[in-house]
């Protein structure tokens, strides 16, 4: 027996919905905003109470118009998300007079689209939350005229033959009190350095300098006050470089957005704008009359999170994985994607989880095709008993989507690496070729994690706040091995790590220090950091430490010396106290060999990344 809904079912439900205004409003909202939580549905339909919203959703689910999904996107109770079924989509098509297939394509309601949204769910929900805030900030009831996620346009620069594409997370047109307002929404979750946002803003400024009609208001919501200041500097730099400010920005933090509902956003209203001027980008086809009401509805929306789904495209597969992986699984995959070739014990130390628990989680992710074990012969050490792990291509794509980035953008911004020997991604080949060096860098940061937990257990406010790999902190010729932020007694200390195995020549050291001086002299470091980060150089033997000190003194002639500290690996491993890296084991390059000092000192500039 075929249980697929038919057009006669859609005709019947459409007649019922016409008499239930609130249910119809929710259906129309879900046709534009799939995977919407019930809390935001109540806020986007301002005349409804939350109790009324839940009753309407329960009724629509019972009639087969709406389906729910509850992914494990955060610890604790997950949010219940709502989207239309094929019957609900056909009902909306009858209500609006538009073909369901065209509606599904226009608003990205198809199975593959929902699968991609599940993989990008944190950023999708952030866009929806920001939209609800903008709607609530309007002076009266707001009507959603157009919603685009992402906002993508092409335009022609006079100096280029090929068109230039500008892309922003979301765009919305609202009509309130007979006025039309346009907003560009940028929900910033702090997943990528702000320096990677600058090219997008440059292209956006070029696009808006053309005759594009009504100028939108840019609304940016970010994570911390420090990152908010970095956004202000970035927009001021854009305005100063171009001599005009094409955008009216509104900047605030997520804490401010969620805690103060009286925040207002400025908007440029255009009384001349009419709905025809804001027509969708794709011309919607009118609904054709059906001669036979018993015809089955087109199967456009299946269950993208169901492993038995017949749809097997890449976006659906990523959506299925994202749906079934919990937040702790994502934490492990994200760590391995940024820092491959960690051992099981090191993973347990960084994640602060018992080793058996990490082993079970790792083995499950390997079985799912998200992670893979690195064979000893791949790293040139066939006798080793260690089990190193890296992310597969699927795992890297999953992490990139989880951060709202394309795989290529995530590889550049976050330094993702892995993929295995057959499909190397990012710096994977280099990390394998310098495997002992890679393991040395990992070992130092694992010691930082262990140290911070020991300090926290004794009542101190210590933690390793950030760990960026070499690809993520590289700037031009400056290529540190890693960048980290350590919190000690409530103060943040940023540092570059240089791990030396005694294989570099004096010329190599000179080139490395020249790159650091050039980075500081050009002022680019002031855009990225609060003061210049301390350079911690860890070497493997005493002779190499002395060579580095001589090279650093030679490079500092006639210059203000770099904040550089040296130590040897045996001093870290053989520290008699539990302080380890915080103990007095560090040497300044201008001092003699034996006087040692602690690394963390009170200072005016902590070296903390302004775009973290």
N, C-alpha and C positions, 0 to 999 in steps of 0.2 A: 504493500500500500504506500502510495506517495503522499507524504505529509507536507510537501512544499506548499507555502501559501500561494493563493491565486489572486487574480485581479479583482474578483468579486469580494474577496476578504478585504482588500484595500479599499474598495468602494464603500463597503459597509463601515469600516473603521473611520474613513474620512468623514462620512455623514455624522458619526458620533462625535468626532473631534470638533466639528464645526459648532457644535452646541456646548463644547467645554473649552472656553477660551484659555484657561490656565494650562490645560493639557496641550493645547495647540501651540502655545508659546514655548513650552518646554521642548516639544518636538522640533519646532523651527530652530531653537537654540542649539539643540544637539545635531541638527543637520549642518551647522556651521562649526561647532566646537565639539568634535567627538572626544570620547574619554574624559568627560567633564565630571568632577566630583559634585556630590549633592550640595555641599556647603556653598560652592561657587555658583551653582544653579540658582540657589535662593538669593544670592547677592546680585546676580545678573538679571533677575526678574524681581525688581525692587518692590512691586506691589504685593508679593507673596511672602508669607511667613515661612520659616523653616519647616514647621509642622505641615503646612499646606503643601510645600514642595515634596516632602517625603510621601504624603498621601497620593499626590499626583504620580510620582515615580512608581510607587507600588502598583497603582492602577494600570499604568502603561506597561509595566513588566508583566502583569497578569494577562494583559491582552496581546502580548507577544510583539509589541512595538519597540520596546527598549530591552537591551541586554546589559548585564553588569559584569565587571571583571574586577578582581581584587589582587593586584600584583604586590609582591613583597618588596616595596621600594624603600622602606625605612624600618628601623627596629620598632617593635611594638605592633600595635594594630595598624594595618594598612588601610589606605583609602579605597572606598568603593567607587569605581569609575563607570560611567554610563555611555552607551553609544546606541545608535539605531540598529534595528534588524532590517532585513529585506522588506518585511511588511511595513515597518515604520518608515523606511525610505520611500516606498511606493505611496504611502499615505501622504507624506510631505509633498511628493510629486503631484498628487491629485489636488492638494490644497493650494499649491503655488502655480500649477499649470506647467510644470517643467518635467522633462523626461528624467526618471530616476537615474539612469546611467550617466546622464550629463551632470546631474547634481552630485553624484558620487565622485565623478572625475574632478569637478570644479572644487569641491570642498574636501577632497581627499578622504573619502569614507570607505573606499574599497578595502578588501582584505589585506593587500600588500601595504596600503597606506597605514592601516591600523597597526600592522606588524612593525613598520618603521617607527611609528609613534611610541609603541611600547618600548622599543630599544632606546628612544630618546626621552623617556618619560619625565625625568627630573626637569628638563628644560621646557617640555610641553606644559607641565603643570605650573612652572614659574611664569610662563607667558600668560596662562589663564588667570593666575592670581593677580598679575599686574593689570590685566584687562579689567578684572572685577574692581580693582582699586580706582582705575580711571573712570569707569562707569559710575561708581559711588561718589566720585569727586565732582560730577557734573551738577549744575544748579537745579536740574529737574530730571524727570524720567528721561532716560536716554534710549534711543533706538539704534541698534547695530545695523549700519548700512553696508559695511564691507569689512571683512576680516581676512587677512592674508598672513599665513605663517608657512614659510618665511616670506618676507617682502623681497622680491627680486625684480630688478629692472635692467635693461640694457640701454646704453646711450653711446653716442659717437663723439669722441674727442677729436678736435681738429688735427692733432699731431699723430693720430693713429688711424690705421686703415681698418683694423678689426674693431668691432664694438667692445665696449667695456661693460662689465657686469657689476652692479652694486647689489649687495645683499645685506639685509638686517633681519634680526630675529622675527619681528612681527610688525604689522601695520593695521590700524583700525580707523574707520570713519564712523563717527557718532553724530546723531542729530538730537539736539536737546534744545527746547524752547525755540524752535524754528531756526536754529543755527546749526551749521555743520562744522565739526571740529575734526581735524586729522592728527593722529598721533603715531609716531614711530616708537615702538617699545623695545627696550634693551634690558631684559632681566639678566644680570651678571651674577653668576654663582661662584665666581672666583676660580674657575677651572683652568684658565689660560692667562699668560702674562698680558698686560694691557698694551705692551708694545705691538702685539699682533693685531690689535684693534685699529691702530693708526691708519693702515692702508685702507681699511673699509670706510673709515670716516672721511678720508681724502676723496675716495670715489663718490661717497654720498654728497659731499660738498660740491663736487663737480656736477653731479646729476641735478642737484637742487638749484645750481646757478643757471641752468637752462629754464625755459618757460614750461614749468610743470604744473602750473596752477597754484592751488592753495599750499602754502608752506606748512609742513607738519611741525608739531611740537615733539621733541625728542625727550623721552622719559627713561632715565637710567636708574635702576635699583641695584645696589651692590651690597657687598657683604659687611665691610668694616668701614669706620670713619677714615682710616688711612687709605684704603682703596678709593673711597669717595674723593679725597683730596687729589689722588692721582688722576681720577677722571676729570676733575676741574682743571688741573694743569694741562691735561691732554686737549681738552676743548678750547682752553685759552690759547694754547700753542697753535691749534688749527685756525682759530680766528685771527691771531696775530700774523700768521704766515700768509693768509689770503687777504687780509685787510678788511674782512667783513665776516659777520656771523650769520650763516644761512639758516641756522637752527636756533630755536628757543628751547634751551635745555632745562629740564627739571631733574635734579639729582637728589636721591635720598637712599637710605639703607633699608634693608629688609626689616630690621627691628623697628625703624621709624614707620614704615608702611603698615606693619601689622599692629603697632601699638598706639598710633595716633591717627584716628580716622578723620581728623579735622584738617589734615594736610591738603592744600590746594595745589592744583597743577594749572599753570598758565596755558592758554590755548588761543590760537589765532582763528577767529571765527570769520567765516565768509558768508555774508548774507546773500550773495549772488549765486552761491552754489546750489544746484538743484540735484535731485536724485538722478536724472538722466546724465548729468555731467560726471557722476560717480559710478557709472555702469561697470559691471564686472569685466575683467580682462577677457574672459571667454564668453562669446555670445551664447546664451542659454537657449536650447532648442525647446519649443513649446511641446507640451504633451500631446501625443497623437491619440485619437480615440481608439479604443480597443473594440473590435467587432465581437469578440468572444470573451466574456468575463471569466470563463473557466481556464484561460491560459495561465500557466504558472508564472510567477514573478521571476525576473532575472536574478540569478544567484550572484549578487555583487558583494555581500558582506557575510563571510563565514567566520569561524572562530580562529583568529590568527594565533592564539595561545594554546590551541589544542594540538598536541603532537600528531594526532591522526588526521589533521586537516589535509585535504587533497592539494592545497596550494603549497608549493615547495620553492618559491622564489627566495632569494637571499634575504630580503627584508623581513619576510615572514619567519624564516629560520632564526634570525637575530631576535625578532620579537618573542618567539617561543622560548629562547634561551633567557632573555631578559626577564620574562614572566616567571620562570621557574627558579631563577637564581635569587638567593636572598641577599640582603645588604652585606653580610659577612663574606659571602662569596665574591661580591663585587669588590670588596676591600682587598681580598687576596689577589684577584685578577688584575686590579689596578696597580697594586704594588709590583707584581711580577712583570707587567707590561712596561712599567717605567724603569725597573731595575731587575733585568733578567739575570739568571745564573746565581740565584740565592739558594743555599742549601735548606733542607727541612728545618734544621735547628735555627738557622738565621731567620727564616720566615716566622717561626714561633717567637723568637726574641723581638722582632720588629712589631708583630701584631699583638704581642703580650697575651698569647694563647698557649695552652699546653700543647706539647708536640703531638700526642696522639690525635687531638682534635684537628690540628692543621693537616696531619697526614690523611685523615679521613676526608676532609674537605678537598685537599689537593687531588687525591685519587678519584674522587667523584668528578671533579672538573676535567681531569685527564680523560676519564671515560666519556664525558660529554663532548670532547674535542675542543675544549677551550684552552687547556694547558697541555704541555708535553714535557717528558723527561729528556734531558740532554744526555746522550750516550757519552761515556768517557772517551771513546776514540774520536769524537767530534772536537774535543778540546785538546787533543794530543796527550792525554793522560790515561791510557787504557787500563792501568793498574789501580786507578783510584776507586774507592768504595763510596764516594760522595754521590748524592743524587741532586743534580742541579735541575732547575725547572725554568721554563720560558713559556710565553704565551704563543699560541698558534695564530695563524692569520685570522681565523674566526674570533678568537679572543681579543685580538687587537682591534678588529672592527667593532666588537661589542663595547670595548672601553671607549673608543672614539665616539660612538653614538651616545653612550651614557653621558659623556661630557658635552654633547651637542655639537660635535665637530665631525668633519669628514675624515676618513682615514689619513689622507695626505696632510691635512691641516693639523691633526693630532700628532702625527709623526714629527712635524716641524715645531709645533708649540710645546708639546709635552715630552718630546723625545722618545716616543714609543719605539720599542725594538723587540724583535723576536721573529716568529714565523717559521723557524726550523731551517734546516740546511738546504731544503729544496726551494723555499720561498722566503729568503731573508728580507726583513723589513727594517728600515731605519739604519742604526749603527750596528746591527747585529754582526756583520762580517768583521768590523773593526774590533768589537768587543771580544769576539772569539779569537782573533789573531793576537790580541793582547790579553789573553785570558787571565794570566797571573796578575796583571795590573788591575783588571776588572774585579777580580776577587779581592784584591787588596783594598780598593775603594769601598766595596761592599762591607768588608770586615771592619773598617774604621767607623762607618755609620751604624753598623750593628752595635758596636761598642758604645756609641752615643746613646742609642736606644736603651741598652742595658743600664748605662750610667744614670740616665734620667729617671728610670723606674726605681733604681736604688735610692736616689736622692728624694724622690717623691715619697717613698716608703718611710723615710726618716723625717718627714714633715716639711720638706722643701718644695717650693713651687717650680719644679724643673720638668722640662719636656723637650723633645726634639719636635719642633713645630713644623719644619719643612725640610724636604730632601729632594733636590732637583738633580737630575743626571747631567752629564756633560753636554748633551745636545740641547737640553732645555735652557742652560745658563750661558751658552756660547754667544758671543757678540763679535762678529767680524773675525779678526785675528786673535781675539782673546778667547781661549778655550780652556777654562778650568776643568778639572776632573769631576767636580760636583760643587753644588752650593747648598748650604744648610742654614737653618735658623734654630738656635738653641735658646730656650727660655730658662733663665736662672734668677731666682728671687724676684720674679715678676718682670724682669727686664729682658728684652729680646736682643740677641747677639747674632748677627749674620756673619757668615764666613765662607770663603772659597777654600776648597780642599784641593791640594796638589799632592798626589801620591807618586813617589819616585822610587824606582827599584834600582837606582844606581846605574842605569844604562844610558843616560843622557850625557852629551858632551857639554863643554863650556859654551860652545856656540848655541846649543839648544837652550841652555839656561838663559843666555843673553837675549835670545829671541822671545822667550816666554816673559821675562821681566819687561822688555820693551813694549810688548803688547799691553801689559798691565799699566805701564806709565802712560801710553797713548790713550787708553780707555779713560783714565782719570783726567788727563789733560784736556781732552776734547769736551768734557762736561757731560758725556753720555751717562757716566756713572751717577751723576746727580739726578738724572731723570728716572733712574732705576732703583736707587738705594738711598736710604737715610744715612749719609756718611759712607765712606768707602769700606766695604767689608774687610775684615781681617783675613789675611792669607795664611792658612795653616798648611805647612809643607811637612809631610810625613815621609821619611825615607827609610830604607831597609838596613843601612849600616852607617857607622860613624864616619868613615871616609867620605861617603857621598854627602853627608850633612856638612862637612867642612868645605867641600867643593861648591855646594849651593851657597854657603855663606860668602865665600870669596866672589862668586859670580854676582850675588846680590849687592855686595859692597861696590863692585866695579860699575854696576848699572846705576847705582844711586849717586855717582859723582856729579855734582852740580845740580842735583834734584832733591826735592823733599822725599826722604825715604818712604817706601811702601810700608804699610802695617803688616810686616811679615814676621812670622814665628816659625821656628824649626824644631823638629824633634825626630827621634828615631823610633822605629817600631818596637824595639826591645824595651824602650822606656815606657811605652804604653802597656805592653804585655807584662812587664816586670814591676809595675807600680806597687808599692807596699801598702797603699791605702786603697779604699774602695772608690776614691775619687777618679782614678784613672786619668782620663783626658783633662779633667779639671785640676789635677795635681800640678805642682811646680816642675814640669818636665819640658817647658818650652824655652827656647833660646832666641834672643834677638840677634840679627845678623851682625850688628856692630859690636856686640859684646864678646867676651872670651867664651871658651867652650863650656866651662863648668858652671858659671852663674846661670841659674834657671829661674823661671817665674811661672805664675799661673796665667792662663790665657784670658779669663774673664776679668775685666776691670771696668769700673765706672767710666763712661765716656760720653761725649756730647752727641756723637753719631754712632749708632749701633750697627750700621750695615744692613739693617732690615730692608727687605725688598718692598718698595712702595707700591708695587703692582701685585702683591701676593693676594 
